[in-house]
Amino acid sequence: MNAPKSAPAMAHKVLFDDGTRRWTVFGRDPAKPTAVIDTNQYLVQHAGRALLLDPGGTEIFPSYLASLTEVMDIGTLDVLFASHQDPDIISSLPYWQALRPGIEVYASWLWTGFIAHFGGKPPSGVPDEGGTLPLGGSRDLRMIPAHYCHSSGNFSVYDPVARILFSGDIGAALLPADAPLFVADFARHIQHMEGFHRRWMPSNAAKDAWIARVRNLPIDMVCPQHGAIFRGADVGRFFDWLSGLEVGSAQGSAAQAH
């Protein structure tokens, strides 16, 4: 499979850095075709190892790779994680595997045979109860079940060191291209995520089970794969809002988009 041609780098920002562990978010891709939904990609680095959370689709691979080479040695990239099976999450898989043969890839066991249709070697199947992503012993990341929170085989990732929860499509918002990286006004932000959650989160029971799993964790940021990042008091506001939201409804034109 031939890799796409090079492209301008996308925007990136360091979210956490304690000298050993670093989180960087990439997004707001200037080279992205207008028909392609904007996505957030996350790089986690620790002690000479690097991991990509939801590395994205084939359309953004060139600009994402250009951005990564600005901040890291690609030779340290060891692990890919896909929260679920969608093409905007992991269709770039064969390009990463061509770039880094032998890279470890993790996704729900439910989707390994489906993700294989994108090409390359299938991921290692994560059991329903979750597990850890290898980054350094007791400082590993935790894969937390989020099944039926958009996908029937779905995981969030929690970092107890950075106190960051990568939530995948939970917390996603469909924002204008010039929207800020962090939620600036939670009340106004609701209009950009309500329709998405009502349509794409099919189960209130699953949604409530996920909130129960993560709400009491020490969390400074909730980082979704689409839209803006919740931090500080907006973390609690987001959990409160989601807890009271009835999902599984197709009402509203905003719910038609993905």
N, C-alpha and C positions, 0 to 999 in steps of 0.2 A: 504494500500500500504506500503510495507516494505521499509524503508530507505536504501540507499546504505551503504556499509561498510565504515569505516573511511579511510582517505587518508592523505598524507602529505599536509601541508598548501601551498597555492600559494603565489607568491610575492605580496606585497602591499606597497603603498607609500601615505603619506599624501600630498594632493594637496593644501589645504587651511585650516587654523586654526586661528581664531581670538579670541579664548578663549570661544566662545559661539557656533559658527558654524564651523563644520569640514567636509571636503570632503576627502575621501580615495578611491583610485583606487586599484582593485585587478585583477591580470591576470598572464600571463606567467606561467600557471599551470604545474608543473612538473609531475603530475599524469595523465595528459590528454592523452587519446589514440591518436595516430598519425592521425587517420582518422577524428578526431573531430577538427573543426576550432577553433583557439584561440579566446577568447572573453575577453572584459574588463567589469568588474562589478564595480559599484560605490555605496559607502555607504555615506549617508549624515546624520550627527548628529547635533541636535540642542536642547538645554535645556532639556536634558533627553529623547528625542525622537530620533528614528533612522528610516531611510528610505532607501530601496534598489532600485536602478535604474537598470532595466534589470537584474534580479537576476540569469539568466542563465539557462542552461539545466540540465537534470538529471545526465549526466556524470560528471559534475564538482561540483555537490552539496556537496559531502563529503569534497573535498579540500577547497571549498569556505567557508563552515561552520567552518572547522578547522581554517581557516585564520581569520574569523570574531570573533571567541571566543578569539583570541589573543589580539584584540583591543577594544572589546566592551562587554557589558552585553547583551546577547541575549534577556533577559527580557525587554529590552527597544525597541526592534524591533516592530514597529507599522504599517508600510506602505510598500507595494510593488508597483512598477510602471513598466508596460511593454510598451515600445514604440510602439510595434506592436505584431503580433501573432506568429512569428517564434519560432520553438522549442529551438533554441539556446538562445532565449530571456527569455522564461517563462515556459518551460516544467517541470521545478522543482517545479512549484506551489504547488502541493499536499504535497510535503515534508515540505515546509515552513508553510503551513496551519496546518499540523500535529504538527509541532514544536511550532507554535504560533497560536492556535485557536483564531478566531476573528480578525486576522490581516486584515487591510484594503488593498484592491487590486484595482488598477486603470489601465484601458486600454481603448482604443477606443470602443465605443458602437458597432462598426461594428464587432468586433472580440470576444465579450464575449461568444457567443455560440460556437465558434470554440475553444477558449482557454479552455472551459469546457471539451473538449475531453481529455485534459491532466489529468483530475481528479480534485477533490476538488470543492470548491464553486466557481462559476464564478465571475469574477471581476465586480466592479462597472463600468458601461459604461460611458466613458467621451464623451460629445457632441462634434461635429465637430469643434466648435469654441474654444475648450480648456477649461481652468479653472485653479484652483490652487491645489497644493498638500499640505496638512496640516502639517506645521512644526512650527507654532507660529505666527499667526496673520499677521501683515504687513511683516513679514519675510518669508512668505510662498513661495514655488517655483511655477513658472508659466509654465503651459503646453501650448506649442506653436504649432499650426497646422503645420504639415509637410506631408500632405496627398499626395500620389502618389510619394513621394520621397522614393522609394523602396516599400512601402506598401500603399494601398489605404486608410487605416485607421492608421495614423502614427502621433506621436507627438515628438517634442523635449522638453527639460526642461531647463528653464533658472533660475539661482539664482542671483538676483540682489545684494545680500550681498557679495557672493564670486566672482561675475562677471565671472561665469562659465556657458557655454552653453553645456549641454549634448545633442549631436546631433544624437544619435542612429547610424544607418547605413550610415548617411551622413558624409562623411569624412573617411569612413572605408578604410582600407588598408590590403592587404594580405601579411604579413611580415614573414621573417624567425623567428624561435623560439628564436634566440638570439638577436633580434632587440631591440634597446633602447625604453624606455617608451615614450620619447618625440621625436618629429621630430627633427632630427639633421641637415639635409640638405634638404630643401624643394624641390629643383630642382630634386634631386635624388629620393626623396620620391614619386614623381608623378608616376613613373613606377609601383609602388605597389598599386596605387588606381585608375589609369585611366581606366583600363579594367573593374574593378568592377563597377565604376560609369556609364560607357557607357552602360553596360548590365542591371544593376539592378535599375537604375533610369530611368523610362520609359518616363518621360514627361519634356520637356524643360520649358513649361509654369509653371508647378508645382515647378520645381527647382528654377526658377527665382522668383516665389512668395514667396518661403521660404527665399531666400536670402534677399528679400525686407523686410520681417518681422523681421529678426534678425540682419541685417548688422549694423544698427545704434544703437544697444544696446551696453552699455559698457561691453566689453568682454575681459577678460584676457586669457582665455583658451577655446578651443573647444575640447570637449572630446567625441570621437566616441566609439562605442561598439566593433569595431575591430581595431587593428593597434595601431598607436601612437597618442599622444596628441599634438595639435597645441597650441603654447603659444607665447605671445609677438607679434613680427612682422609677425610671420607665420600665425596668425589668419587672418590678412588682405590679406596675400598672398593666403591663402586657398580660401577665398571668391572671390578674383580676378580670380583665376584659375577655380573655379567651375562656375562662371558667364560666362566665355568664352567657357565652355565645351559643346559640342553637345552630349546629352545623348539619350538613347533609341536605341543604336546600338549594335549589337551582334558581332562586329568585334573584332578579337584578341583572342588568346588562353587564356589569363588571364581573359577574360570576362566570361569564362565558369565556373570558380570556384565560390564558395560562402563560 
